[in-house]
Amino acid sequence: MTDHPALRTYRHRRPSGRRRRAALGALFGLLLIGLIAGTGLARDREDASRAERTGAEALPFDLPTADVLRDSPHLVFAHYFPPYPLSLDNQPAEHDYYARNYLTPQGEQGRHGAYGGLLRDRPLPVQPSGGDWRLANLEREVRTARDAGLDGFTVDILSLTGTNRQRVDMLLRAAHRVDPGFRIVLMPDMTSLHTDPRTLADEMARLAASSSAYRLADGRLVVSPFKAEAQDPAWWGQVVARLRDHGIGTALVPVFLDFRANAERFAPISHAFSSWGNRSYTGQDNVPGDIQLAHSLGKKWMQAVSVQDARPNQGIYDEAGNTATLRSTWNHAISDGADWVQLTTWNDYSEGSQFAPSLHNGHTYLDISSYYLTRFKTGAWPQIVRDTVYVTSRIQFTDAGRASLQPRPMRPRPGTASPRDQVEVLTFLTAPATVSARVGTVPHTYRAPVGVHAQGLPLSPGRTEAVVRRAGTTAAAVTTRFPVRRTVTVQDLQYYAVSSGR
């Protein structure tokens, strides 16, 4: 397998933003492979009923049925990035393409050596399978998203031919096979598609032949170009006109990198607006004004909701503040009147922005998101019926110093929140309780209120344990799986997460 050509161009799209070495790289790879093999996270694809029961019991609340959630006019999509499916080669996780090439500094013949390897996390490993394993894995991802309450995926169309395009076609098939009500929004990526209006429209028409391609109730096909401002409104008018020649009406939902500079000129041709958003919890002040501007122009608004952003290959990261960015972006979508939400992203592991269940986070970020999704869709906060505690922290300090296998380190994005070294204990409680936490060797005890409460604690080397007790009985407990270290081989500034519910 060779490197995906799209990866070499795609990373420019989002602004802000020998022997000894080989031996060290091999050692790092072996350690990582052992870590993957020891997690025991892979699940039997066929045991669907057990997975559904586990998922329902893992949440601190009872997720409404799909019928109830889909009855809402508020839609929630997740941005699907085709280069990172559950498996790239149908091999065991300890030596598959992710382990050999993307998670090791010297993978892909050292192409990613300057920044310590392309990725820091990966999808939860899946067992190799027979038959059409690619389609089966995409069906699994559709089920996972649907069972978390999502309405569908916005699929990043990076190219009109090749592997990534084939995965778009297959994702449409997978959605139809799993759940005809699961919607796929076509999102041509204008940072990597260098084409003309006619060609793009013809390709969108081919994809629109799938019943899973999202159409509004009036039959219009939703097309949501990423970085729509890369072409002017007249260019997009030609795309819409050509689709009309195919007998397809279009609802254009442009996603901008600079919304304010483009809102009025795109208004005449748009059904709704969106912005790619900001990945720092201190950078959300513009959201109310953006939504208000979109509504004043008669357009719906799709709000970006995010977890974090850390890009080794671009040398930049945002300070997400544990789950502060996740909670802030969701709360803005709810309180400021967004019509739709786009989780950015489902699985772009090269940006560290994944909501999808992953090796280092399990289902944590998706589970937390389901709570806010329920409020967004139903208009009422769900009742907490199971005490649950989530712990998030980095596995190294932001000033860890030189990473021995990473010559080019990441630096904070200009304007992001100040980097911090903190463990967050996020509790969802049915009643007040005492929380006892041990961060490394440092004990902490505090009283947590009923409902949702985030408690920050100073980061210390070692693992973190959090125990919730009420009337002398343990109500919930969790321990982080990866210890915090002061000496590191590569820089990894993503927040890792664990849940007491899984």
C-alpha positions as CSV (number, residue, x, y, z in Angstrom):
1,M,0.0,0.0,0.0
2,T,1.3,3.5,-0.8
3,D,0.7,6.8,0.7
4,H,-2.6,8.5,-0.2
5,P,-1.9,11.3,-2.6
6,A,-4.7,13.3,-1.1
7,L,-2.9,13.5,2.2
8,R,-0.1,15.5,0.7
9,T,-2.5,18.3,-0.5
10,Y,-5.3,18.1,2.0
11,R,-3.2,19.4,4.9
12,H,-3.0,22.8,3.4
13,R,-6.7,23.3,3.5
14,R,-7.2,24.3,7.1
15,P,-5.3,27.4,8.3
16,S,-4.9,28.2,11.8
17,G,-3.4,26.1,10.6
18,R,20.5,6.2,10.8
19,R,21.0,3.0,12.5
20,R,20.5,4.3,16.0
21,R,17.4,6.2,14.8
22,A,16.1,3.1,13.1
23,A,16.6,1.1,16.2
24,L,14.8,3.6,18.3
25,G,12.0,3.7,15.7
26,A,11.7,0.0,15.8
27,L,11.6,0.0,19.6
28,F,8.9,2.6,19.6
29,G,6.9,0.5,17.1
30,L,7.2,-2.6,19.2
31,L,6.1,-0.8,22.3
32,L,3.1,0.6,20.4
33,I,2.2,-2.7,18.9
34,G,2.3,-4.3,22.3
35,L,0.0,-1.5,23.6
36,I,-2.5,-2.2,20.8
37,A,-2.4,-6.0,21.4
38,G,-2.9,-5.5,25.1
39,T,-6.0,-3.3,25.0
40,G,-8.5,-6.0,24.2
41,L,-10.7,-3.4,22.6
42,A,-11.6,-5.3,19.4
43,R,-15.2,-6.5,19.3
44,D,-16.9,-9.2,17.4
45,R,-18.7,-7.6,14.5
46,E,-21.5,-10.2,14.5
47,D,-22.5,-9.7,18.1
48,A,-24.7,-6.7,17.4
49,S,-27.2,-7.3,20.2
50,R,-24.5,-7.4,22.8
51,A,-22.9,-4.3,21.5
52,E,-26.2,-2.5,21.6
53,R,-26.9,-3.5,25.2
54,T,-23.4,-2.4,26.2
55,G,-23.8,0.9,24.4
56,A,-27.1,1.7,26.1
57,E,-25.9,0.8,29.5
58,A,-22.7,2.8,29.1
59,L,-24.4,6.2,28.9
60,P,-25.4,8.2,32.0
61,F,-28.8,8.6,30.5
62,D,-31.3,6.7,28.3
63,L,-30.8,7.7,24.7
64,P,-34.2,8.3,22.9
65,T,-35.0,5.9,20.1
66,A,-33.9,6.8,16.5
67,D,-37.5,7.5,15.6
68,V,-37.8,10.2,18.3
69,L,-34.4,11.7,17.4
70,R,-35.1,11.8,13.7
71,D,-38.5,13.5,14.3
72,S,-36.5,16.6,15.2
73,P,-35.8,19.3,12.6
74,H,-32.3,19.6,14.2
75,L,-29.9,17.4,12.3
76,V,-26.5,16.1,13.5
77,F,-23.9,14.9,11.1
78,A,-20.2,13.9,11.5
79,H,-17.5,14.8,9.0
80,Y,-16.2,11.5,7.5
81,F,-12.6,11.5,6.2
82,P,-12.1,8.6,3.8
83,P,-8.3,8.1,4.2
84,Y,-8.8,6.6,7.7
85,P,-11.3,3.7,7.6
86,L,-11.4,1.1,10.4
87,S,-8.8,-1.0,8.6
88,L,-6.6,-0.3,5.6
89,D,-5.5,-3.9,4.9
90,N,-7.6,-6.3,6.9
91,Q,-4.6,-7.4,9.0
92,P,-4.4,-7.9,12.8
93,A,-4.0,-4.6,14.6
94,E,-0.6,-5.5,16.1
95,H,1.0,-5.4,12.6
96,D,-1.5,-3.7,10.3
97,Y,-0.9,-0.6,8.2
98,Y,-1.8,1.7,11.0
99,A,0.7,0.1,13.4
100,R,3.5,-0.4,10.9
101,N,3.4,2.9,9.0
102,Y,1.2,5.6,10.5
103,L,1.8,5.2,14.2
104,T,5.6,4.8,14.0
105,P,8.2,7.6,13.4
106,Q,9.9,5.6,10.6
107,G,6.7,4.3,8.9
108,E,6.3,4.6,5.1
109,Q,10.0,4.6,4.6
110,G,10.6,7.4,7.0
111,R,8.3,9.9,5.2
112,H,6.8,11.1,8.5
113,G,10.0,10.9,10.6
114,A,10.4,14.7,11.0
115,Y,7.2,14.9,13.1
116,G,7.4,11.5,14.8
117,G,4.9,9.6,12.6
118,L,1.7,10.7,10.9
119,L,-0.8,9.7,13.6
120,R,-1.0,9.5,17.4
121,D,-4.3,7.6,17.5
122,R,-6.2,5.1,15.4
123,P,-9.7,3.6,15.0
124,L,-10.5,0.9,17.6
125,P,-9.0,-2.3,16.1
126,V,-11.3,-4.7,14.3
127,Q,-10.8,-8.4,13.7
128,P,-9.8,-9.3,10.2
129,S,-12.7,-10.8,8.3
130,G,-13.6,-12.6,5.1
131,G,-15.7,-11.5,2.2
132,D,-16.1,-7.8,1.5
133,W,-14.4,-6.6,4.6
134,R,-14.2,-3.0,3.4
135,L,-17.9,-2.7,3.1
136,A,-18.5,-4.6,6.3
137,N,-16.3,-2.1,8.2
138,L,-18.1,0.9,6.8
139,E,-21.4,-0.7,7.8
140,R,-20.0,-1.0,11.3
141,E,-19.1,2.7,11.3
142,V,-22.6,3.6,10.1
143,R,-24.1,1.5,12.9
144,T,-21.8,3.2,15.5
145,A,-22.8,6.7,14.4
146,R,-26.5,5.8,14.2
147,D,-26.5,4.2,17.6
148,A,-25.0,7.4,19.0
149,G,-27.9,9.4,17.7
150,L,-26.3,10.8,14.6
151,D,-28.4,11.5,11.4
152,G,-25.6,10.8,9.0
153,F,-22.1,11.7,7.7
154,T,-20.9,14.6,5.7
155,V,-18.4,12.8,3.5
156,D,-15.2,14.6,2.5
157,I,-14.8,14.1,-1.3
158,L,-11.1,14.5,-1.8
159,S,-10.9,13.2,-5.3
160,L,-13.1,12.2,-8.1
161,T,-11.1,9.0,-8.9
162,G,-9.0,6.5,-6.9
163,T,-9.2,4.9,-3.5
164,N,-10.8,7.8,-1.6
165,R,-13.5,8.2,-4.2
166,Q,-14.2,4.5,-4.0
167,R,-14.7,4.7,-0.3
168,V,-17.3,7.5,-0.8
169,D,-19.2,5.2,-3.2
170,M,-18.9,2.3,-0.7
171,L,-20.0,4.5,2.2
172,L,-23.2,5.3,0.4
173,R,-23.8,1.6,-0.1
174,A,-23.0,0.8,3.5
175,A,-25.5,3.4,4.7
176,H,-28.3,2.0,2.5
177,R,-27.6,-1.5,3.7
178,V,-27.5,-0.7,7.4
179,D,-30.2,2.0,7.6
180,P,-31.9,3.7,4.7
181,G,-32.7,6.7,7.0
182,F,-29.0,7.4,7.6
183,R,-28.0,10.3,5.4
184,I,-24.8,11.0,3.5
185,V,-24.2,14.6,2.7
186,L,-21.9,15.1,-0.3
187,M,-19.0,17.5,0.6
188,P,-16.6,18.2,-2.2
189,D,-13.3,19.4,-0.8
190,M,-12.3,22.5,-2.7
191,T,-8.8,22.4,-1.3
192,S,-8.0,19.2,-3.1
193,L,-10.5,19.2,-6.0
194,H,-9.1,21.1,-9.0
195,T,-11.8,20.7,-11.6
196,D,-14.4,22.6,-13.5
197,P,-18.1,23.1,-12.7
198,R,-19.4,20.6,-15.3
199,T,-17.1,17.8,-14.2
200,L,-17.9,18.3,-10.5
201,A,-21.6,18.5,-11.2
202,D,-21.5,15.3,-13.3
203,E,-19.7,13.5,-10.5
204,M,-22.2,14.7,-7.9
205,A,-25.0,13.5,-10.1
206,R,-23.5,10.0,-10.2
207,L,-23.2,10.0,-6.4
208,A,-26.8,11.3,-6.1
209,A,-28.1,8.2,-7.7
210,S,-27.7,6.5,-4.3
211,S,-30.8,6.7,-2.2
212,S,-28.5,7.4,0.8
213,A,-27.3,10.8,-0.7
214,Y,-29.2,13.3,1.5
215,R,-32.0,15.2,-0.1
216,L,-34.4,17.7,1.5
217,A,-38.1,16.9,1.8
218,D,-38.6,18.8,-1.5
219,G,-36.2,16.5,-3.3
220,R,-33.2,18.9,-3.5
221,L,-29.8,17.2,-3.2
222,V,-27.7,18.7,-0.4
223,V,-24.2,19.6,-1.6
224,S,-22.0,21.1,1.1
225,P,-18.6,22.1,-0.3
226,F,-15.7,22.5,2.1
227,K,-13.9,25.8,1.7
228,A,-16.6,26.9,-0.8
229,E,-15.0,30.3,-1.1
230,A,-12.2,28.7,-3.1
231,Q,-14.6,29.4,-6.1
232,D,-16.9,32.3,-6.5
233,P,-20.7,32.2,-6.4
234,A,-20.9,32.3,-10.2
235,W,-18.8,29.1,-10.4
236,W,-21.1,27.4,-8.0
237,G,-24.1,28.7,-10.0
238,Q,-22.7,26.7,-13.0
239,V,-22.5,23.6,-10.8
240,V,-26.1,24.1,-9.7
241,A,-27.2,24.7,-13.3
242,R,-25.5,21.6,-14.6
243,L,-27.1,19.5,-11.9
244,R,-30.4,20.9,-13.0
245,D,-29.6,19.5,-16.5
246,H,-29.4,16.1,-14.8
247,G,-32.8,16.7,-13.3
248,I,-31.4,17.4,-9.9
249,G,-32.3,20.4,-7.8
250,T,-29.6,21.5,-5.4
251,A,-29.6,22.8,-1.8
252,L,-26.1,24.4,-1.5
253,V,-24.7,24.4,2.1
254,P,-21.3,26.0,1.8
255,V,-18.8,25.4,4.6
256,F,-16.5,28.4,4.9
257,L,-13.1,29.0,6.4
258,D,-14.0,32.7,6.5
259,F,-17.8,33.0,6.9
260,R,-18.1,36.7,7.5
261,A,-16.2,37.7,4.4
262,N,-18.4,35.5,2.2
263,A,-21.9,35.3,3.7
264,E,-23.7,38.0,1.7
265,R,-22.2,37.2,-1.7
266,F,-23.1,33.5,-1.3
267,A,-26.6,34.1,0.1
268,P,-28.5,34.2,-3.2
269,I,-27.3,30.6,-4.1
270,S,-27.3,29.0,-0.7
271,H,-29.8,27.0,1.4
272,A,-27.8,27.1,4.6
273,F,-24.3,28.2,5.8
274,S,-21.6,26.7,7.9
275,S,-18.1,27.5,9.2
276,W,-15.3,25.0,9.9
277,G,-15.0,26.6,13.3
278,N,-12.4,27.0,16.0
279,R,-10.9,24.2,18.1
280,S,-10.2,26.2,21.3
281,Y,-12.7,26.7,24.0
282,T,-11.7,30.3,24.3
283,G,-12.3,30.9,20.6
284,Q,-16.1,30.5,20.4
285,D,-17.2,34.1,20.9
286,N,-18.0,34.6,17.3
287,V,-20.6,31.8,17.1
288,P,-23.7,33.8,18.3
289,G,-23.0,36.5,15.7
290,D,-22.4,34.0,12.9
291,I,-25.7,32.2,13.5
292,Q,-27.5,35.5,13.8
293,L,-26.0,36.7,10.5
294,A,-27.0,33.4,8.7
295,H,-30.6,33.7,10.0
296,S,-30.8,37.4,9.1
297,L,-30.0,36.3,5.5
298,G,-32.8,33.7,5.6
299,K,-30.4,30.8,5.9
300,K,-30.1,27.8,8.2
301,W,-26.9,27.3,10.1
302,M,-24.8,24.2,10.6
303,Q,-22.6,24.6,13.7
304,A,-19.2,22.9,14.0
305,V,-18.8,20.9,17.2
306,S,-15.3,19.7,18.0
307,V,-13.2,17.9,20.6
308,Q,-9.7,19.0,19.9
309,D,-7.1,19.5,17.2
310,A,-3.4,18.4,17.1
311,R,-1.5,18.0,13.9
312,P,2.0,16.7,14.1
313,N,2.6,16.9,10.3
314,Q,1.7,20.6,10.4
315,G,3.5,21.3,13.6
316,I,0.5,22.9,15.3
317,Y,-2.1,22.2,18.0
318,D,-5.0,23.9,19.8
319,E,-5.5,23.9,23.5
320,A,-8.8,22.2,23.9
321,G,-8.9,22.4,27.7
322,N,-9.8,18.7,28.2
323,T,-13.5,18.5,27.3
324,A,-14.0,22.3,27.5
325,T,-14.0,22.8,23.7
326,L,-16.5,19.9,23.3
327,R,-18.9,21.2,25.9
328,S,-18.5,24.8,24.7
329,T,-19.2,24.1,21.0
330,W,-22.2,22.0,21.9
331,N,-23.6,24.6,24.3
332,H,-23.3,27.3,21.6
333,A,-25.1,25.1,19.1
334,I,-27.9,24.7,21.6
335,S,-28.2,28.1,23.1
336,D,-27.4,30.2,20.0
337,G,-30.0,28.5,17.8
338,A,-28.1,26.4,15.3
339,D,-30.3,24.4,13.0
340,W,-27.8,21.6,12.2
341,V,-24.5,20.4,13.7
342,Q,-21.4,19.0,12.1
343,L,-19.1,17.0,14.3
344,T,-15.6,18.0,13.1
345,T,-14.5,15.3,12.7
346,W,-15.6,11.7,12.8
347,N,-12.2,10.2,11.9
348,D,-9.5,12.6,10.8
349,Y,-6.8,11.1,12.9
350,S,-4.1,13.3,11.3
351,E,-5.7,16.3,13.0
352,G,-6.5,14.5,16.2
353,S,-10.1,15.6,16.0
354,Q,-11.9,12.3,16.0
355,F,-15.2,11.6,17.7
356,A,-15.2,8.0,16.4
357,P,-14.3,5.2,18.9
358,S,-10.5,5.1,19.0
359,L,-7.7,3.2,20.6
360,H,-6.8,6.0,23.0
361,N,-10.3,7.4,23.7
362,G,-12.7,4.5,23.4
363,H,-16.2,5.8,23.0
364,T,-15.8,8.6,25.5
365,Y,-16.1,11.6,23.3
366,L,-19.0,10.1,21.3
367,D,-20.8,9.2,24.5
368,I,-20.5,12.6,25.9
369,S,-21.6,14.1,22.7
370,S,-24.8,12.0,22.7
371,Y,-25.9,13.7,25.9
372,Y,-25.7,17.2,24.2
373,L,-27.1,15.8,21.0
374,T,-30.3,14.7,22.9
375,R,-30.8,18.2,24.2
376,F,-30.2,19.7,20.8
377,K,-32.7,17.5,19.1
378,T,-35.4,17.2,21.8
379,G,-35.2,20.6,23.5
380,A,-34.9,19.0,27.0
381,W,-31.8,17.8,28.9
382,P,-32.0,14.0,29.4
383,Q,-32.4,12.7,32.9
384,I,-29.2,11.2,34.3
385,V,-30.0,7.7,35.5
386,R,-26.6,6.1,35.8
387,D,-23.6,7.7,37.7
388,T,-20.8,8.0,35.2
389,V,-17.4,9.5,35.4
390,Y,-15.1,10.5,32.5
391,V,-11.4,11.3,32.9
392,T,-9.4,13.2,30.3
393,S,-5.7,14.1,30.3
394,R,-2.7,14.2,28.2
395,I,-0.1,11.5,28.6
396,Q,2.8,14.1,28.7
397,F,3.3,17.6,29.8
398,T,3.1,20.5,27.3
399,D,6.6,21.5,28.1
400,A,8.0,18.0,28.1
401,G,11.0,19.2,26.2
402,R,12.8,17.5,23.4
403,A,11.1,14.4,21.9
404,S,13.9,12.1,20.9
405,L,12.2,10.7,17.8
406,Q,10.6,14.0,16.6
407,P,12.9,16.7,15.2
408,R,10.1,19.1,14.4
409,P,7.7,19.7,17.4
410,M,4.2,21.0,17.4
411,R,3.5,24.5,18.8
412,P,0.3,26.2,19.9
413,R,-1.8,27.8,17.2
414,P,-1.6,31.6,17.4
415,G,-4.7,32.8,19.3
416,T,-5.5,29.5,21.0
417,A,-6.0,29.2,24.7
418,S,-2.9,29.0,26.9
419,P,-1.5,25.4,27.1
420,R,-2.3,23.8,30.4
421,D,-1.4,20.6,32.2
422,Q,-4.5,19.3,33.8
423,V,-6.6,16.2,34.5
424,E,-10.3,16.7,34.2
425,V,-12.8,14.6,36.1
426,L,-16.2,15.0,34.4
427,T,-19.1,13.6,36.4
428,F,-22.7,12.8,35.4
429,L,-24.4,12.1,38.8
430,T,-27.9,11.2,39.8
431,A,-27.3,12.8,43.2
432,P,-24.4,14.6,45.0
433,A,-21.5,12.4,45.8
434,T,-17.9,12.4,47.0
435,V,-15.2,12.0,44.4
436,S,-11.8,10.7,45.4
437,A,-9.2,11.1,42.7
438,R,-5.5,10.1,42.7
439,V,-3.4,11.7,40.0
440,G,-0.2,9.8,40.0
441,T,0.6,9.7,43.7
442,V,-1.3,12.9,44.6
443,P,-4.7,12.4,46.2
444,H,-7.7,14.8,45.8
445,T,-11.1,14.7,47.4
446,Y,-14.1,16.9,46.6
447,R,-17.9,17.0,46.7
448,A,-19.5,16.8,43.2
449,P,-23.1,18.1,42.7
450,V,-26.0,16.4,41.0
451,G,-25.9,16.6,37.2
452,V,-22.8,17.5,35.0
453,H,-19.7,18.8,36.7
454,A,-16.1,19.3,35.5
455,Q,-13.3,19.3,38.0
456,G,-9.8,20.3,37.0
457,L,-6.8,18.8,38.9
458,P,-3.1,19.3,38.3
459,L,-1.4,16.8,36.1
460,S,1.1,14.5,37.7
461,P,3.2,11.6,36.3
462,G,1.5,8.2,36.4
463,R,-2.1,7.1,36.0
464,T,-5.3,8.8,37.3
465,E,-8.0,7.0,39.3
466,A,-11.4,8.5,40.1
467,V,-13.9,6.9,42.4
468,V,-17.4,8.3,43.0
469,R,-18.9,7.3,46.4
470,R,-22.3,7.9,48.0
471,A,-23.3,6.7,51.5
472,G,-20.2,4.6,51.6
473,T,-20.9,2.8,48.4
474,T,-18.9,3.1,45.1
475,A,-21.2,4.5,42.5
476,A,-18.7,4.7,39.6
477,A,-14.9,4.3,39.2
478,V,-12.4,4.5,36.4
479,T,-8.6,4.5,35.9
480,T,-6.7,5.8,32.9
481,R,-5.1,3.2,30.8
482,F,-2.0,5.2,29.7
483,P,0.3,6.8,32.3
484,V,1.6,10.4,32.1
485,R,5.4,10.5,31.5
486,R,7.9,13.4,31.7
487,T,10.3,11.8,29.2
488,V,8.9,11.2,25.7
489,T,10.0,9.9,22.4
490,V,7.3,11.7,20.3
491,Q,5.1,14.7,21.1
492,D,1.5,13.6,21.7
493,L,-0.6,16.5,22.8
494,Q,-4.1,15.0,22.3
495,Y,-6.3,14.5,25.4
496,Y,-6.8,10.8,26.1
497,A,-10.1,9.8,27.6
498,V,-11.7,7.0,29.6
499,S,-15.2,6.3,30.8
500,S,-16.5,4.4,33.9
501,G,-19.4,3.2,31.7
502,R,-17.3,1.0,29.4
